Amino acid sequence: MTNQAVRRLLWHRYWGVLLVACGLALIGGVRAAINTAILSNKVFLHGAPANDNGVPMLLAIFGMVIILGWFTFMWDNYTNFNHYLLALRATRQQLYQQKLGLFMSTIVISDVLMQGVFLGLVRLLTHYPRAYNLNWGETLRYTISQLMFILALYLLVATIGLWLGQPLASVLVILIFLPSLVFFYDGVLSLSAKLMQVSSIKIDPLHQLNQATWPGFWLVMIGSLVVIIGLYGLNRWASQHLSLKNSGDFLLFPQFRTLFLWLAVIYLSISVGFSGFCTLLLNTVTSQAYDQFPWLQGIIMAIVTAYLTWSIGRWLMYRPDRVLDAFKFKKLS
């Protein structure tokens, strides 16, 4: 089966969700242009960097990544369309490469269209007699590095959709994992700063990060490229070893259940117990402000989070029929 035939088949399957993603990006560009035209003092005289586009474009990008990332693999598993795909006279590597190529090219095209709609409408909607002085150097650095970050984020969501076999579980993991990335990073910084006896700002490589400058541009580009290459290779291996008999399981690769469980325990314990989320939760519950990080309360929250994650993970991945036993400190048979 030729690559062209595979692309045509995949387009016939996914054209609806791909067009929805493009439409979402265009709406974000239109809304951002309207907002920027209203606040025209941010655009004229000294130029307008792309990071002044505001919330609408960020929300559109985030929504597009979530939708396309989830649909890439999970939708086929949910509808059993992967049975049909794997029965075709095409290799798994061919199907994997063509599918990712289709979805990632859609993201790139949508982002370019969104930026074009934004710039065009801003110029059209603004009638002030001032020169439109866009700083192309800073804008291109910001936009290109942002696009690389978007592709890395997309592959992260697609990885969850490929490795998890239950649609609702994958949605919950995505909605929990992505927002908590910020808290996990904050927690790692807090623990590292505590061990090194320094301020977390001094060891934060992202402190005052500006993608419009060359150092910030290369930092985001290299970091995103590492994530893209790593996840692409990981998912390529997974697509070649995927077994259809595990389609309804929480984790489609049962040999990695223990590793997945302990990684989830460590990740959520750090995200909840040692980040700003801990302080925010304590402030909300106790109505008390903390001048310094509450390490004792943080350790307690980390232990509770680790226990709950470990128990719920054992229930979902090992014995869904024995809920109570999963919360006990005994081996599940």
C-alpha positions, 0 to 999 in steps of 0.5 A, spaced: 500 500 500 503 506 497 503 512 502 499 516 498 493 511 499 494 511 506 494 518 507 488 518 503 485 513 507 487 517 513 484 524 511 477 520 509 477 518 516 479 524 520 477 530 515 472 532 520 476 533 526 482 536 522 477 542 519 475 543 526 482 544 529 483 549 523 477 552 525 478 553 532 485 556 530 482 561 526 477 563 531 483 564 536 486 569 531 480 573 529 479 574 537 486 576 538 486 581 532 479 584 535 482 585 542 489 587 539 485 592 535 482 595 541 488 596 545 492 599 539 497 602 543 500 596 544 501 595 536 503 602 534 509 606 535 514 601 537 512 594 534 508 589 536 511 582 539 507 576 538 507 574 545 502 580 546 497 577 542 493 575 548 489 569 551 485 567 545 490 564 541 493 561 547 486 558 548 485 556 541 492 552 541 491 549 547 484 546 545 487 544 538 493 540 541 488 537 546 483 535 540 488 532 535 492 529 540 487 525 543 484 523 536 490 521 533 490 514 537 485 513 542 479 514 537 481 508 533 482 504 539 475 506 542 471 505 535 476 499 533 478 502 527 485 500 529 483 493 527 481 495 520 488 499 519 492 493 522 489 489 517 491 493 511 497 491 506 501 497 510 506 496 515 505 499 522 511 504 521 508 506 515 501 507 518 504 511 524 508 515 520 503 517 515 498 519 521 503 523 525 505 527 519 497 528 517 496 531 524 502 535 525 502 538 518 495 540 520 497 543 527 503 547 523 498 549 517 493 551 523 498 555 527 500 559 520 493 561 518 492 563 525 498 568 525 496 570 518 489 572 520 491 575 526 496 580 522 491 581 517 485 583 521 489 587 525 492 591 519 485 591 517 481 593 523 486 599 525 485 606 522 490 610 526 494 614 521 501 611 524 505 606 521 505 598 522 511 597 525 512 590 527 518 587 529 519 581 525 526 578 528 523 578 535 516 575 532 519 570 528 523 567 534 517 567 538 512 564 533 517 559 531 519 557 538 512 557 540 510 552 534 516 547 536 513 547 543 506 546 541 508 540 537 512 537 543 505 538 547 501 535 541 506 528 542 505 528 549 498 528 549 498 523 543 502 519 547 497 518 553 492 516 547 496 511 545 498 508 551 492 508 555 486 504 552 480 507 556 477 513 553 475 516 559 481 514 563 485 518 557 481 524 558 482 524 565 489 523 565 490 529 560 486 534 564 490 532 570 497 531 567 498 537 563 495 543 568 500 539 573 506 540 569 507 547 572 506 545 579 511 539 578 516 543 575 515 548 581 516 542 586 522 540 583 525 547 583 523 547 591 526 540 592 532 542 589 533 549 592 532 546 599 537 541 598 542 546 595 540 551 600 539 556 595 533 560 592 529 557 587 530 563 582 537 562 582 537 555 579 531 556 575 533 556 568 526 559 565 526 565 570 525 571 566 525 566 559 523 571 553 523 567 547 523 573 543 531 573 544 536 568 541 538 565 548 530 564 550 529 562 543 534 556 543 532 554 550 525 552 547 527 550 541 532 545 543 528 543 549 522 542 545 526 538 540 529 533 545 521 532 547 519 531 540 525 526 538 524 522 544 516 521 544 516 520 537 521 514 538 517 511 544 511 512 540 514 508 534 516 502 538 509 502 542 505 502 535 509 496 532 508 492 539 501 494 540 497 488 541 489 488 540 487 484 545 489 489 550 484 494 547 480 495 553 485 495 558 487 501 562 494 501 560 495 497 553 502 495 555 501 491 561 509 489 562 510 497 564 504 497 569 509 497 575 513 503 572 507 507 570 504 506 577 511 509 580 512 514 575 505 517 577 506 516 584 513 520 584 510 525 579 503 527 583 507 527 590 512 532 587 506 536 584 502 536 590 506 536 596 512 541 594 509 546 589 505 552 589 499 548 589 500 546 596 501 553 599 495 555 595 491 549 598 493 550 605 491 558 604 484 556 601 483 551 607 486 555 613 485 562 610 492 563 613 498 566 609 505 562 609 511 567 609 515 560 607 514 554 604 510 549 609 515 543 609 511 539 614 505 540 611 508 539 604 511 532 606 504 530 609 500 532 603 506 528 599 505 522 603 497 522 602 497 523 595 502 518 594 498 513 597 492 515 594 495 515 587 498 508 589 491 505 591 487 508 585 493 506 580 493 498 583 485 498 582 485 501 575 491 497 572 491 490 576 484 488 579 478 493 577 474 488 580 477 489 587 476 496 589 477 495 597 483 491 596 487 496 592 487 500 598 490 495 603 497 494 603 497 487 601 499 484 594 493 483 589 493 476 586 
